[in-house]
Amino acid sequence: MSPGCFDIFEAAAAHGEGLAVVCGDEEHTYAELAVQVAREQERLHMQGALRAPRVVMHGRPTVETMVRVLALLRYGVPMVMLHPRLSPAEQETVIQQSQPAMLLDAACEASPEPGPVPPPPAAIDPERIAAVFFTSGSSGTPKGAMLSRRAFAAACAAHTQNLGWTSSDRWLLCLPLAHIGGFSVLMRCLYARSCVVLAPDAGTPTLVRAIEQQRVTLVSLVPTQLQRLLRHAPSFAPPPWLRAVLVGGAAMTQSLKQQACQRGLPVLATYGLTEACAQVATEPPGRPAPAGSVGRALLPGSVVIKDGHILLRGPALMTGYLGAPALAPDALFDTQDLGALDDDGWLYVYGRGTDLVISGGENVHPQEVEDVLQTLPGIEAAVVFGRADPEWGQVVCAAVILSPGARIQAEAWTEALRSRLARFKHPRAWYEVQDFAQTRSNKVDRRAVAQVCLR
């Protein structure tokens, strides 16, 4: 890995007049962006952030956030990214689990007598953590995946080998920077000295306008965004410069892919996860994957199938979870996804090996939601599950056993959840049951409960 591949000043020296970021009518070259980063370094130094063991920051898709990320990358300060859609209680959980860390927000005060801004390290260890992204594991407890500079560089190189770059590439970033899919777009473009087009408003009109007016060539979408684009922009004709629409974050149905292809969208299925810097497998351009496949592994030998589970290894894999032992260099990481590889190396993903619900590309663990639901008035017990949905992929549903004399209060319960759970975790449908189906070991049979409610 080149020591300067994620250094904005190295990028400015080599590609200063090249366009680095576009946001509406706002444009900045790499040289101009480097000037903003220099100013941000002064602010971060005044706050003591350049000496912090790690910082916690909101990952909104704005130029200001991008500048802050670039400054912290230059000094090798690990970033814990706060998803803007988390509730205050969920944000507090992330902050507490990230200690020791400094929270960067508007209330940050200057350090006493900070002195001149120190120069950045002459070299940063490739194994140093660049960013931490919290994701729900099989237990439902948020876990911080620690991603090193080495892992991001390997992921960027793998993407480059699969899709390549052109001198006119512009990648539309329409996911939060606190989402690994959004952050990876920034890292890939910095790695390639290419241009990021920011879309803080990820609505369909904004996406269409950006693609058409900003000459976007690359787009990353979750299936829900693609579904909305097809539904709400029926007259949209992909311009000739749009060369790839990567769709991941959740399963893309074959029907949705066919609709997109019929409209002329250059859709490429992709599969990945936070713990592997977003992309694990992607369709190669010009060679459509067989029906149901998500493409081929970007790094040879990085995907292994064992007992029907998808396991990962290789340089793009995380260092480990925050607060847990580091993974061994040759470790095989169990994704908890079920899948298969055919003789030609095409990967097929059959679903989660856990009960995770994926709604609009966001992970929802039933146990986390159940714990909150069972504190609401009138609910004695709850079981949460996913229901297939043509727009969201899945929506969250809840089966509840009510207290004597209680009735379902969907509006009141939803209002009570606003301050405790992100909106995408709220149940969209409520089902009253008298009891929950159980397994032979006297555990709640979540699938059986769902079948009873949905039949």
C-alpha positions in Angstrom: 0.0 0.0 0.0 1.3 3.4 -0.9 1.7 5.5 2.3 0.0 8.5 0.7 -2.9 6.7 -0.9 -5.4 8.2 1.6 -3.5 11.5 2.1 -5.4 14.5 0.6 -2.1 16.5 0.3 -0.5 13.7 -1.6 -3.6 13.6 -3.8 -3.4 17.4 -4.3 0.3 17.3 -5.2 -0.4 14.7 -7.9 -3.9 15.8 -9.1 -4.4 19.3 -7.8 -6.6 20.6 -10.6 -8.7 17.4 -10.7 -12.2 17.7 -9.4 -12.5 16.1 -5.9 -16.0 16.8 -4.7 -19.3 18.1 -6.1 -22.3 19.0 -4.0 -25.0 20.8 -5.9 -23.5 24.0 -7.3 -20.5 23.6 -5.1 -17.3 22.2 -6.6 -13.8 21.7 -5.2 -10.6 20.5 -6.8 -8.1 18.4 -4.9 -6.0 21.5 -4.3 -8.9 23.5 -3.0 -10.0 20.6 -0.8 -6.5 20.4 0.7 -6.8 24.0 1.8 -10.0 23.3 3.6 -8.4 20.2 5.2 -5.5 22.4 6.5 -8.0 24.7 8.2 -9.9 21.8 9.7 -6.6 20.4 11.1 -6.2 23.7 13.0 -9.7 23.4 14.4 -9.2 19.8 15.4 -5.9 20.6 17.0 -7.5 23.4 19.0 -10.0 20.9 20.3 -7.3 18.3 21.1 -8.7 15.8 18.6 -5.4 15.2 16.8 -4.1 13.6 20.0 -7.2 11.6 20.8 -7.0 7.8 20.9 -10.1 7.8 18.7 -13.0 10.2 17.9 -16.7 9.7 17.6 -18.3 11.8 14.9 -21.6 12.0 12.9 -21.3 10.6 9.4 -23.6 12.9 7.4 -22.9 13.1 3.6 -21.7 16.7 3.5 -18.6 18.5 2.4 -17.9 19.5 6.0 -17.9 15.9 7.2 -15.8 14.8 4.2 -13.2 17.5 5.1 -13.1 16.3 8.7 -12.7 12.7 7.7 -9.8 13.6 5.4 -8.1 15.6 8.2 -8.4 12.7 10.6 -7.1 10.2 8.0 -4.0 12.4 7.5 -3.1 12.2 11.2 -4.1 8.6 11.6 -6.8 9.3 14.2 -9.4 6.4 14.3 -12.9 7.5 13.6 -16.1 6.0 15.1 -18.9 6.8 12.8 -22.3 7.7 14.3 -25.2 6.9 11.9 -27.5 10.0 11.7 -30.6 7.8 11.9 -29.8 6.3 15.3 -32.0 7.5 18.2 -30.3 9.4 21.1 -30.3 6.2 23.2 -28.6 4.2 20.4 -26.0 7.0 19.9 -25.2 7.0 23.6 -24.7 3.2 23.4 -22.2 3.6 20.6 -20.4 6.5 22.4 -20.1 4.5 25.7 -18.8 1.4 23.9 -16.2 3.5 22.0 -14.4 4.7 25.1 -11.8 6.1 25.4 -12.9 8.5 22.7 -13.6 12.1 22.1 -17.0 13.2 20.8 -16.7 15.7 18.0 -19.7 18.0 17.9 -20.6 21.7 17.9 -20.0 21.8 21.7 -16.3 20.9 21.5 -14.1 23.4 23.3 -10.6 24.5 22.5 -7.8 22.9 24.5 -5.8 25.3 26.7 -2.7 26.7 24.9 -2.6 24.1 22.2 0.4 25.5 20.4 1.2 25.2 16.7 -0.4 22.4 14.7 2.0 19.5 14.7 3.0 17.9 11.4 1.3 14.7 10.4 3.2 11.5 10.9 5.8 10.8 8.2 4.3 7.3 7.8 1.2 5.7 9.3 1.2 2.0 10.1 -1.1 0.2 7.5 -2.5 -1.8 10.4 -3.6 1.3 12.2 -7.4 1.5 12.5 -8.9 4.1 10.1 -12.6 3.8 11.1 -15.0 1.9 13.3 -18.5 1.0 12.2 -21.1 -0.4 14.6 -23.2 -3.2 13.3 -25.6 -5.6 15.1 -24.2 -9.0 15.5 -26.0 -12.3 16.1 -26.8 -11.3 19.7 -28.3 -8.0 18.8 -25.7 -6.1 20.8 -24.0 -3.4 18.6 -20.4 -4.4 17.8 -17.8 -2.0 16.4 -16.0 -3.4 13.4 -12.5 -2.0 13.3 -11.3 -1.4 9.8 -7.6 -0.7 9.2 -6.0 1.4 6.5 -4.6 -1.9 5.1 -8.1 -3.3 4.8 -9.5 -0.2 3.0 -6.5 -0.2 0.6 -7.0 -3.9 -0.2 -10.7 -3.3 -0.8 -10.0 -0.3 -3.0 -7.5 -2.2 -5.1 -9.9 -5.1 -5.5 -12.7 -2.8 -6.7 -10.2 -1.2 -9.1 -9.3 -4.5 -10.6 -13.0 -5.4 -11.1 -14.5 -2.2 -12.4 -11.6 0.0 -13.2 -11.5 3.8 -13.4 -11.8 6.3 -16.2 -10.6 9.9 -16.2 -14.2 11.1 -16.2 -15.5 9.0 -13.4 -17.8 10.6 -10.8 -19.3 8.5 -8.0 -22.6 9.5 -6.5 -22.5 9.2 -2.7 -26.2 9.0 -1.6 -25.6 7.0 1.6 -24.5 8.4 5.0 -20.7 8.4 5.6 -21.6 6.4 8.8 -22.7 3.6 6.5 -19.9 1.4 5.2 -21.3 1.7 1.7 -21.0 5.5 1.8 -17.6 5.7 3.5 -16.2 3.2 1.0 -17.2 5.5 -1.9 -15.1 8.3 -0.4 -12.2 6.0 0.2 -12.3 4.5 -3.3 -12.4 7.9 -4.9 -9.6 9.2 -2.8 -7.6 6.1 -3.6 -8.1 6.7 -7.3 -7.9 10.5 -7.2 -11.4 10.5 -8.6 -14.5 12.7 -7.9 -17.3 12.2 -5.3 -20.7 13.7 -6.0 -22.5 14.2 -2.7 -26.3 13.9 -2.4 -27.3 14.7 1.2 -30.9 14.3 0.1 -31.1 10.8 -1.3 -34.6 11.1 -2.7 -35.3 10.0 -6.3 -35.5 13.5 -7.8 -32.1 14.3 -6.3 -30.6 11.1 -7.6 -31.9 11.6 -11.1 -30.9 15.3 -11.2 -27.3 14.4 -10.0 -26.9 11.7 -12.6 -28.1 13.9 -15.4 -26.6 17.3 -14.4 -23.4 16.2 -12.7 -22.6 13.5 -15.2 -22.4 10.8 -12.6 -20.8 7.6 -13.9 -21.0 5.3 -10.9 -23.8 4.9 -8.3 -24.2 2.7 -5.2 -27.8 2.0 -4.2 -29.6 -0.3 -1.8 -32.5 -2.2 -3.5 -35.1 0.1 -1.9 -33.5 3.1 -3.6 -33.5 1.3 -6.9 -37.1 0.3 -6.5 -38.1 3.9 -5.9 -36.1 5.1 -8.8 -37.9 2.8 -11.1 -41.3 3.6 -9.6 -41.1 7.4 -9.2 -39.0 8.3 -12.2 -40.7 6.3 -15.0 -39.4 8.6 -17.7 -35.8 8.5 -16.6 -33.5 7.3 -19.3 -30.0 6.4 -18.2 -27.5 8.7 -19.9 -24.6 7.2 -21.9 -22.0 8.2 -19.3 -23.7 6.2 -16.5 -21.6 3.0 -16.6 -22.4 1.1 -13.4 -25.1 1.0 -10.7 -23.9 -1.2 -7.9 -26.8 -2.6 -5.9 -26.1 -4.2 -2.5 -26.8 -3.8 1.2 -29.7 -6.3 1.0 -30.9 -8.9 -1.4 -31.9 -7.7 -4.9 -34.7 -9.8 -6.3 -34.4 -11.2 -9.8 -37.6 -9.3 -10.7 -36.1 -6.0 -9.6 -32.9 -6.6 -11.5 -34.9 -7.5 -14.6 -37.0 -4.3 -14.4 -33.8 -2.2 -14.0 -32.1 -3.9 -17.0 -35.3 -3.4 -19.1 -35.0 0.3 -18.3 -31.4 0.3 -19.5 -29.8 0.7 -16.1 -26.3 -0.9 -16.0 -27.0 -2.7 -12.8 -24.4 -4.9 -11.1 -25.3 -7.1 -8.2 -22.9 -6.9 -5.3 -22.6 -8.6 -1.9 -20.6 -7.3 1.1 -20.7 -6.5 4.8 -19.2 -4.0 7.2 -16.6 -6.4 8.4 -15.0 -6.6 5.0 -15.0 -2.9 3.9 -18.3 -3.2 2.0 -17.6 -5.2 -1.1 -16.9 -8.9 -1.1 -18.3 -10.0 -4.5 -19.6 -8.1 -7.5 -20.7 -8.8 -11.0 -17.9 -8.1 -13.4 -18.9 -5.5 -16.0 -19.8 -6.9 -19.4 -20.4 -10.4 -18.0 -23.8 -10.8 -16.3 -23.9 -13.2 -13.4 -26.1 -16.3 -13.6 -29.6 -15.8 -12.3 -29.5 -15.5 -8.5 -25.8 -14.9 -8.2 -24.3 -11.8 -6.6 -21.1 -12.0 -8.7 -17.6 -13.3 -8.1 -15.3 -12.7 -5.1 -13.2 -9.5 -5.8 -10.2 -11.0 -4.0 -9.3 -14.6 -5.1 -9.7 -17.1 -2.4 -11.4 -14.7 -0.1 -14.8 -16.5 0.0 -15.0 -20.0 1.5 -18.2 -22.1 1.9 -18.3 -24.3 5.0 -21.4 -26.2 6.2 -23.4 -23.9 4.0 -22.1 -20.7 5.6 -20.2 -18.0 3.8 -16.8 -17.4 5.4 -14.3 -14.7 4.5 -10.6 -14.2 4.8 -8.0 -11.9 3.3 -6.5 -8.4 3.6 -9.8 -6.5 3.3 -11.2 -8.2 6.5 -11.5 -6.2 9.7 -8.9 -6.3 12.4 -11.6 -7.4 14.9 -14.4 -6.0 17.0 -13.9 -3.1 19.3 -13.1 -4.5 22.8 -12.6 -8.1 21.5 -9.4 -10.0 20.6 -8.0 -9.3 17.2 -8.6 -11.8 14.4 -5.6 -13.9 13.4 -4.0 -12.9 10.1 -5.3 -16.1 8.4 -8.6 -16.1 10.2 -11.8 -17.3 8.6 -14.7 -15.0 9.5 -18.2 -16.5 9.6 -20.6 -14.0 8.0 -23.6 -15.9 9.3 -25.0 -15.8 5.8 -25.9 -19.0 3.9 -24.6 -19.5 0.4 -22.8 -21.5 -2.2 -20.1 -21.2 -4.9 -20.5 -22.9 -8.2 -17.6 -24.4 -10.2 -17.1 -21.2 -12.1 -16.7 -19.1 -8.9 -20.1 -17.4 -8.9 -21.4 -16.7 -5.4 -25.0 -17.3 -4.4 -26.4 -15.9 -1.2 -29.4 -17.7 0.3 -30.1 -15.5 3.2 -29.2 -14.9 6.8 -28.3 -17.7 9.1 -29.6 -15.6 11.9 -32.9 -13.9 12.4 -31.7 -10.5 11.1 -34.3 -8.4 9.3 -32.9 -6.2 6.5 -35.2 -3.3 5.7 -34.1 -0.8 3.1 -30.5 -1.9 3.4 -30.5 -1.4 7.2 -29.9 -4.2 9.7 -32.6 -4.8 12.3 -32.1 -7.4 15.0 -35.4 -8.7 16.4 -34.1 -9.1 19.9 -33.1 -5.5 20.2 -36.6 -4.3 19.1 -38.3 -6.9 21.3 -36.5 -5.7 24.4 -37.9 -2.2 23.8 -41.4 -3.3 22.9 -41.8 -5.3 26.1 -41.4 -2.1 28.1 -44.3 -0.4 26.5 -47.7 -0.3 28.3 -50.0 -3.1 27.4 -47.4 -5.5 25.9 -46.5 -8.5 28.0 -44.3 -10.2 25.4 -43.2 -9.6 21.8 -41.7 -11.5 18.9 -40.3 -9.5 16.0 -39.8 -10.8 12.5 -39.5 -9.6 8.9 -42.2 -9.6 6.2 -41.3 -9.5 2.5 -42.0 -6.1 1.0 -41.5 -5.1 -2.7 -40.1 -1.7 -1.8 -38.1 -2.2 1.4 -37.0 -5.9 0.8 -38.4 -6.6 4.3 -40.4 -4.6 6.8 -40.4 -5.1 10.6 -43.5 -6.8 12.1 -44.4 -7.6 15.7 -46.5 -10.3 17.3 -47.5 -9.3 20.8 -49.2 -10.9 23.8 -51.2 -8.2 25.5 -51.8 -7.5 29.1 -55.3 -8.3 30.4 -57.8 -5.7 29.1 -55.2 -4.1 26.8 -55.6 -3.6 23.0 -53.2 -2.8 20.2 -52.2 0.9 20.2 -50.1 1.2 17.1 -49.9 5.0 17.0 -49.1 5.4 20.7 -46.5 2.7 20.6 -44.9 4.1 17.5 -44.7 7.5 19.1 -43.1 6.0 22.2 -40.5 4.3 20.0 -39.3 7.5 18.3 -36.8 8.5 21.0 -35.5 4.9 21.6 -35.2 3.2 18.2 -34.3 4.4 14.7 -37.4 4.7 12.5 -36.4 1.8 10.3 -36.6 -0.5 13.3 -40.2 0.4 14.1 -42.8 -2.3 13.4 -45.0 -1.6 10.4 -47.6 -4.2 11.4 -48.8 -5.5 14.7 -50.4 -8.9 15.4 -52.2 -10.0 18.6 -51.6 -13.6 19.6 -52.5 -15.6 22.7 -49.2 -17.5 22.8 -46.0 -18.1 20.9 -45.1 -21.3 19.1 -42.2 -23.0 20.7 -39.4 -25.4 19.7 -38.9 -28.8 21.3 -36.4 -27.1 23.6 -39.1 -24.7 24.8 -37.6 -21.7 22.9 -39.8 -19.3 21.0 -40.0 -20.5 17.3 -39.7 -17.1 15.5 -40.4 -18.6 12.1 -43.4 -20.4 13.3 -44.8 -17.3 14.9 -44.3 -15.4 11.7 -46.0 -18.1 9.7 -49.1 -17.9 12.0 -49.3 -14.1 11.7 -48.7 -14.0 7.9 -50.9 -16.9 6.8 
